[in-house]
Amino acid sequence: MSKGCLRTLRYLLDEAVDDALDMGSDSLTKEQISSTFSDLYPDVDNPFEKPLDEIMACEVENYSLYDKSKGTDLDAIIPTKFTDKVPLSQLLRK
């Protein structure tokens, strides 16, 4: 879900914790995280509703860079490159 970006994961967890506290919950559950994910990303398949063997994931191959030799600021930003999606079980074997 986060593609290796901890900021994205932290945002989801912050929102899920806020929702759990608003409901008076003592702990954060998978169901609360799933509900928050659906609220934040309604057009994305919710990985928290899938069986573990059906989750596809990728990881960061190269992080974004700023290349000062490029002409403009927009050209200088080289975006993060991700690997192809593979089953989560295969990714965790590494």
DSSP file (Angstrom, degrees, kcal/mol; ACC not computed):
  #  RESIDUE AA STRUCTURE BP1 BP2  ACC     N-H-->O    O-->H-N    N-H-->O    O-->H-N    TCO  KAPPA ALPHA  PHI   PSI    X-CA   Y-CA   Z-CA
    1    1 A M              0   0    0      0, 0.0    56,-0.0     0, 0.0    45,-0.0   0.000 360.0 360.0 360.0 -38.8    0.0    0.0    0.0
    2    2 A S    >   -     0   0    0      6,-0.0     3,-1.9     5,-0.0     6,-0.2   0.582 360.0-138.3 -94.4 -10.2    2.8    2.4    0.8
    3    3 A K  T 3  S-     0   0    0      1,-0.3     3,-0.1    55,-0.1    56,-0.0   0.820  74.6 -53.4  53.7  33.0    5.3    1.2   -1.8
    4    4 A G  T 3  S+     0   0    0      1,-0.2     2,-0.9    55,-0.1    -1,-0.3   0.489 105.6 132.6  85.7   1.9    8.0    1.5    0.8
    5    5 A C    X>  -     0   0    0     -3,-1.9     4,-1.7     1,-0.2     3,-0.5  -0.780  39.2-166.6 -92.2 107.4    7.2    5.2    1.6
    6    6 A L  H 3> S+     0   0    0     -2,-0.9     4,-2.8     1,-0.2     5,-0.2   0.794  85.2  62.4 -65.5 -28.3    7.0    5.4    5.4
    7    7 A R  H 3> S+     0   0    0      2,-0.2     4,-2.1     1,-0.2    -1,-0.2   0.906 104.7  47.7 -62.6 -41.1    5.4    8.9    5.2
    8    8 A T  H <> S+     0   0    0     -3,-0.5     4,-2.1     2,-0.2    -2,-0.2   0.916 113.3  47.6 -65.3 -44.1    2.4    7.3    3.4
    9    9 A L  H  X S+     0   0    0     -4,-1.7     4,-2.6     1,-0.2    -2,-0.2   0.910 111.2  51.0 -63.1 -43.2    2.2    4.5    6.0
   10   10 A R  H  X S+     0   0    0     -4,-2.8     4,-2.8     1,-0.2    -1,-0.2   0.888 108.0  52.9 -62.6 -39.5    2.4    7.0    8.9
   11   11 A Y  H  X S+     0   0    0     -4,-2.1     4,-2.2     2,-0.2    -1,-0.2   0.931 110.6  47.0 -61.4 -46.4   -0.4    9.1    7.4
   12   12 A L  H  X S+     0   0    0     -4,-2.1     4,-2.5     1,-0.2    -2,-0.2   0.940 114.9  46.0 -60.2 -47.7   -2.7    6.0    7.2
   13   13 A L  H  X S+     0   0    0     -4,-2.6     4,-2.7     2,-0.2    -2,-0.2   0.881 110.3  53.5 -66.4 -38.1   -1.8    4.9   10.7
   14   14 A D  H  X S+     0   0    0     -4,-2.8     4,-2.2     2,-0.2    -1,-0.2   0.935 112.7  44.2 -59.5 -46.2   -2.3    8.5   12.1
   15   15 A E  H  X S+     0   0    0     -4,-2.2     4,-2.4     2,-0.2    -2,-0.2   0.895 113.3  50.6 -66.4 -40.1   -5.7    8.7   10.6
   16   16 A A  H  X S+     0   0    0     -4,-2.5     4,-2.6     2,-0.2    -2,-0.2   0.901 110.4  49.6 -65.3 -40.8   -6.6    5.2   11.8
   17   17 A V  H  X S+     0   0    0     -4,-2.7     4,-2.8     2,-0.2     5,-0.2   0.919 110.2  50.9 -63.9 -43.2   -5.5    5.9   15.3
   18   18 A D  H  X S+     0   0    0     -4,-2.2     4,-2.4     1,-0.2    -2,-0.2   0.925 111.7  47.7 -58.6 -44.4   -7.6    9.2   15.3
   19   19 A D  H  X S+     0   0    0     -4,-2.4     4,-1.4     2,-0.2    -2,-0.2   0.914 111.9  49.6 -62.7 -42.9  -10.6    7.2   14.1
   20   20 A A  H  <>S+     0   0    0     -4,-2.6     5,-2.7     1,-0.2     4,-0.2   0.909 111.9  47.9 -63.9 -42.4  -10.1    4.5   16.8
   21   21 A L  H ><5S+     0   0    0     -4,-2.8     3,-1.4     1,-0.2    -1,-0.2   0.891 107.9  55.5 -65.7 -38.7   -9.8    7.1   19.5
   22   22 A D  H 3<5S+     0   0    0     -4,-2.4    -1,-0.2     1,-0.3    -2,-0.2   0.826 108.5  48.9 -61.5 -30.9  -12.9    8.9   18.3
   23   23 A M  T 3<5S-     0   0    0     -4,-1.4    -1,-0.3    -3,-0.2    -2,-0.2   0.436 117.9-114.7 -88.0   0.0  -14.7    5.6   18.7
   24   24 A G  T < 5 +     0   0    0     -3,-1.4    -3,-0.2    -4,-0.2     2,-0.2   0.725  58.4 162.7  76.1  21.4  -13.4    5.1   22.2
   25   25 A S      < -     0   0    0     -5,-2.7    -1,-0.2    -6,-0.2     3,-0.1  -0.474  38.1-149.6 -77.2 145.0  -11.4    2.1   21.2
   26   26 A D  S    S+     0   0    0     -2,-0.2     2,-0.3     1,-0.1    -1,-0.1   0.671  79.8  19.8 -84.2 -19.7   -8.5    0.9   23.5
   27   27 A S  S    S-     0   0    0     -7,-0.1     2,-0.5   -10,-0.0    -1,-0.1  -0.936  81.2-104.5-146.0 166.2   -6.5   -0.6   20.6
   28   28 A L        -     0   0    0     -2,-0.3     2,-0.2    -3,-0.1   -11,-0.1  -0.836  38.5-163.8 -97.1 126.5   -6.1   -0.3   16.8
   29   29 A T     >  -     0   0    0     -2,-0.5     4,-2.1   -13,-0.1     5,-0.2  -0.669  33.2-114.6-109.1 163.5   -7.5   -3.2   14.9
   30   30 A K  H  > S+     0   0    0     -2,-0.2     4,-2.6     1,-0.2     5,-0.2   0.863 117.8  56.5 -60.7 -36.7   -7.1   -4.4   11.3
   31   31 A E  H  > S+     0   0    0      2,-0.2     4,-2.4     1,-0.2    -1,-0.2   0.884 106.3  48.8 -65.0 -38.8  -10.7   -3.6   10.7
   32   32 A Q  H  > S+     0   0    0      2,-0.2     4,-2.4     1,-0.2    -1,-0.2   0.901 112.3  48.0 -68.1 -40.2  -10.2    0.0   11.8
   33   33 A I  H  X S+     0   0    0     -4,-2.1     4,-2.7     2,-0.2    -2,-0.2   0.920 112.2  50.4 -64.2 -42.4   -7.1    0.3    9.5
   34   34 A S  H  X S+     0   0    0     -4,-2.6     4,-2.3     2,-0.2    -2,-0.2   0.912 110.8  48.4 -61.1 -44.4   -9.1   -1.2    6.7
   35   35 A S  H  X S+     0   0    0     -4,-2.4     4,-1.9     2,-0.2    -1,-0.2   0.911 112.5  48.0 -63.3 -43.6  -12.0    1.2    7.2
   36   36 A T  H  X S+     0   0    0     -4,-2.4     4,-2.5     2,-0.2     5,-0.2   0.908 109.9  52.9 -64.1 -42.1   -9.7    4.2    7.3
   37   37 A F  H  X S+     0   0    0     -4,-2.7     4,-3.0     1,-0.2    -2,-0.2   0.927 108.9  49.9 -58.6 -45.6   -7.9    3.0    4.1
   38   38 A S  H  < S+     0   0    0     -4,-2.3    -1,-0.2     1,-0.2    -2,-0.2   0.871 111.8  48.7 -61.9 -37.4  -11.2    2.7    2.3
   39   39 A D  H  < S+     0   0    0     -4,-1.9    -1,-0.2     1,-0.2    -2,-0.2   0.908 117.8  39.6 -68.0 -42.0  -12.1    6.3    3.4
   40   40 A L  H  < S+     0   0    0     -4,-2.5    -2,-0.2     1,-0.2    -1,-0.2   0.848 130.2  26.2 -77.3 -35.3   -8.8    7.7    2.3
   41   41 A Y    ><  +     0   0    0     -4,-3.0     3,-1.7    -5,-0.2    -1,-0.2  -0.586  66.2 162.9-130.2  69.0   -8.3    5.8   -0.9
   42   42 A P  T 3  S+     0   0    0      0, 0.0    -1,-0.1     0, 0.0     4,-0.1   0.736  77.3  51.0 -64.9 -22.5  -11.8    4.8   -2.2
   43   43 A D  T 3  S+     0   0    0      2,-0.1     2,-0.4     0, 0.0    -5,-0.1   0.331  96.0  85.1 -97.1   7.9  -10.6    4.0   -5.7
   44   44 A V  S <  S-     0   0    0     -3,-1.7    -3,-0.1    -7,-0.2     2,-0.1  -0.894  89.0-104.5-112.4 138.3   -7.7    1.7   -4.6
   45   45 A D        -     0   0    0     -2,-0.4    -2,-0.1     1,-0.1     5,-0.0  -0.398  39.4-122.8 -57.3 130.2   -8.1   -2.0   -3.9
   46   46 A N    >   -     0   0    0      1,-0.2     3,-1.6    -2,-0.1     4,-0.2  -0.683  20.5-164.7 -82.5 109.6   -7.9   -2.3   -0.1
   47   47 A P  G >  S+     0   0    0      0, 0.0     3,-0.8     0, 0.0    -1,-0.2   0.707  85.9  66.7 -68.3 -17.4   -5.1   -4.7    0.8
   48   48 A F  G 3  S+     0   0    0      1,-0.2   -14,-0.1   -14,-0.1   -13,-0.1   0.545  99.2  51.7 -80.5  -5.7   -6.5   -5.1    4.3
   49   49 A E  G <  S+     0   0    0     -3,-1.6    -1,-0.2   -15,-0.1    -3,-0.0   0.379  96.7  86.2-106.0   1.2   -9.5   -6.9    2.9
   50   50 A K  S <  S-     0   0    0     -3,-0.8     2,-0.1    -4,-0.2     5,-0.1  -0.716  85.6-103.9-102.8 151.4   -7.5   -9.4    0.9
   51   51 A P    >   -     0   0    0      0, 0.0     3,-2.1     0, 0.0     4,-0.5  -0.427  39.1-111.4 -64.7 150.3   -6.1  -12.8    1.9
   52   52 A L  G >  S+     0   0    0      1,-0.3     3,-1.1     2,-0.2    36,-0.3   0.834 115.7  57.6 -54.6 -38.2   -2.3  -12.6    2.4
   53   53 A D  G 3  S+     0   0    0      1,-0.2    -1,-0.3    35,-0.1    36,-0.1   0.562 104.2  53.6 -75.0  -6.3   -1.6  -14.8   -0.6
   54   54 A E  G <  S+     0   0    0     -3,-2.1     2,-0.4    -7,-0.1    -1,-0.2   0.465  81.3 108.1-102.9  -4.1   -3.4  -12.3   -2.9
   55   55 A I    <   -     0   0    0     -3,-1.1    33,-2.8    -4,-0.5     2,-0.4  -0.626  53.3-159.6 -80.8 126.1   -1.6   -9.2   -1.9
   56   56 A M  E     +A   87   0A   0     -2,-0.4     2,-0.3    31,-0.2    29,-0.1  -0.853  17.1 175.0-102.9 139.9    0.8   -7.9   -4.6
   57   57 A A  E     -A   86   0A   0     29,-3.2    29,-2.9    -2,-0.4     2,-0.3  -0.946  17.3-162.7-142.8 160.8    3.5   -5.5   -3.5
   58   58 A C        -     0   0    0     -2,-0.3     2,-0.3    27,-0.2    27,-0.1  -0.857  11.0-145.7-133.8 172.5    6.6   -3.7   -4.9
   59   59 A E        -     0   0    0     -2,-0.3    24,-2.6    25,-0.2     2,-0.3  -0.903  34.4 -81.3-136.4 166.7    9.6   -2.1   -3.3
   60   60 A V  E     +B   82   0B   0     -2,-0.3    22,-0.3    22,-0.2     3,-0.2  -0.526  35.7 178.3 -71.8 127.1   11.7    0.9   -4.0
   61   61 A E  E    S+     0   0B   0     20,-3.1     2,-0.3     1,-0.4    21,-0.2   0.847  77.0   2.1 -91.5 -46.0   14.4    0.2   -6.6
   62   62 A N  E    S-B   81   0B   0     19,-1.9    19,-3.0    17,-0.0    -1,-0.4  -0.983  76.7-129.9-142.5 130.0   15.9    3.7   -6.6
   63   63 A Y        -     0   0    0     -2,-0.3    15,-0.0    17,-0.2    19,-0.0  -0.357  42.4 -82.4 -74.7 159.5   14.8    6.7   -4.5
   64   64 A S        -     0   0    0     -2,-0.1     2,-0.3    16,-0.1    -1,-0.1  -0.242  50.8-164.2 -61.4 150.4   14.0   10.0   -6.0
   65   65 A L  E     -C   78   0C   0     13,-2.2    13,-3.0    -3,-0.1     2,-0.5  -0.897  20.8-133.1-133.5 160.5   17.0   12.3   -6.7
   66   66 A Y  E     -C   77   0C   0     -2,-0.3     2,-0.8    11,-0.2    11,-0.2  -0.970  19.1-160.9-116.9 114.6   17.7   15.9   -7.5
   67   67 A D    >   -     0   0    0      9,-3.3     3,-1.7    -2,-0.5    -2,-0.0  -0.835   4.5-167.3-100.3 104.4   20.0   16.3  -10.5
   68   68 A K  T 3  S+     0   0    0     -2,-0.8    -1,-0.1     1,-0.3     8,-0.1   0.695  81.1  70.3 -64.6 -19.8   21.5   19.8  -10.4
   69   69 A S  T 3  S+     0   0    0      7,-0.1    -1,-0.3    -3,-0.1     2,-0.1   0.621  78.8  97.7 -76.3 -11.1   22.9   19.5  -13.9
   70   70 A K  S <  S-     0   0    0     -3,-1.7     6,-0.1     1,-0.1     4,-0.0  -0.385  81.5-119.6 -76.5 157.8   19.4   19.6  -15.4
   71   71 A G  S    S+     0   0    0     -2,-0.1     2,-0.2     4,-0.1    -1,-0.1   0.928  86.2  25.0 -67.1 -51.2   18.1   22.8  -16.8
   72   72 A T  S  > S-     0   0    0      1,-0.1     4,-1.7    -3,-0.0    -2,-0.1  -0.717  80.6-109.9-116.2 165.8   15.0   23.5  -14.7
   73   73 A D  H  > S+     0   0    0     -2,-0.2     4,-0.7     1,-0.2    -6,-0.1   0.891 118.6  51.4 -59.8 -40.1   13.8   22.5  -11.3
   74   74 A L  H >4 S+     0   0    0      1,-0.2     3,-0.6     2,-0.2    -1,-0.2   0.883 110.8  47.7 -66.8 -37.8   11.1   20.2  -12.7
   75   75 A D  H 34 S+     0   0    0      1,-0.2    -1,-0.2     3,-0.0    -2,-0.2   0.786 104.8  62.3 -70.6 -26.1   13.6   18.5  -15.0
   76   76 A A  H 3< S+     0   0    0     -4,-1.7    -9,-3.3    -6,-0.1     2,-0.7   0.691  82.9  90.5 -75.3 -18.6   16.0   18.0  -12.1
   77   77 A I  E <<  -C   66   0C   0     -4,-0.7   -11,-0.2    -3,-0.6   -13,-0.0  -0.705  58.8-166.7 -85.1 116.1   13.7   15.8  -10.1
   78   78 A I  E     -C   65   0C   0    -13,-3.0   -13,-2.2    -2,-0.7     3,-0.1  -0.910  24.0-130.3-100.3 115.0   14.2   12.2  -10.9
   79   79 A P        -     0   0    0      0, 0.0     2,-0.1     0, 0.0   -17,-0.0  -0.130  28.1 -86.3 -68.2 161.4   11.2   10.3   -9.5
   80   80 A T        -     0   0    0    -16,-0.1     2,-0.5     1,-0.1   -17,-0.2  -0.393  41.7-142.5 -62.0 138.4   11.3    7.2   -7.3
   81   81 A K  E     -B   62   0B   0    -19,-3.0   -20,-3.1    -3,-0.1   -19,-1.9  -0.922  15.4-160.3-109.5 131.6   11.5    4.0   -9.3
   82   82 A F  E     -B   60   0B   0     -2,-0.5   -22,-0.2   -22,-0.3     3,-0.1  -0.762  17.7-115.5-109.7 154.2    9.7    0.9   -8.0
   83   83 A T        -     0   0    0    -24,-2.6    -1,-0.1    -2,-0.3     3,-0.1  -0.304  48.3 -82.5 -73.2 168.0   10.1   -2.8   -8.8
   84   84 A D        -     0   0    0      1,-0.1     2,-0.2   -26,-0.1   -25,-0.2  -0.372  56.6 -93.5 -65.9 153.9    7.4   -4.7  -10.6
   85   85 A K        +     0   0    0    -27,-0.1   -27,-0.2    -3,-0.1    -1,-0.1  -0.523  51.2 174.0 -72.7 136.9    4.6   -5.9   -8.3
   86   86 A V  E     -A   57   0A   0    -29,-2.9   -29,-3.2    -2,-0.2     5,-0.1  -0.900  43.8 -74.0-133.9 162.4    5.1   -9.5   -7.0
   87   87 A P  E >>  -A   56   0A   0      0, 0.0     4,-1.8     0, 0.0     3,-0.8  -0.330  43.5-123.1 -57.5 141.3    3.2  -11.6   -4.5
   88   88 A L  H 3> S+     0   0    0    -33,-2.8     4,-2.3   -36,-0.3     5,-0.2   0.855 110.5  59.8 -56.0 -38.4    3.9  -10.4   -0.9
   89   89 A S  H 3> S+     0   0    0    -34,-0.3     4,-0.6   -37,-0.2    -1,-0.3   0.870 106.1  47.9 -60.1 -36.8    5.1  -13.9    0.1
   90   90 A Q  H X4 S+     0   0    0     -3,-0.8     3,-0.5     1,-0.2     4,-0.4   0.887 110.9  50.7 -71.3 -38.5    7.8  -13.7   -2.6
   91   91 A L  H >< S+     0   0    0     -4,-1.8     3,-0.9     1,-0.2    -2,-0.2   0.870 107.7  53.0 -66.2 -36.9    8.8  -10.2   -1.5
   92   92 A L  H 3< S+     0   0    0     -4,-2.3    -1,-0.2     1,-0.2    -2,-0.2   0.653  95.7  69.7 -75.1 -14.8    9.1  -11.3    2.2
   93   93 A R  T <<        0   0    0     -4,-0.6    -1,-0.2    -3,-0.5    -2,-0.2   0.696 360.0 360.0 -74.1 -19.2   11.4  -14.2    1.3
   94   94 A K    <         0   0    0     -3,-0.9    -1,-0.2    -4,-0.4    -2,-0.1   0.505 360.0 360.0 -62.7 360.0   14.3  -11.8    0.4
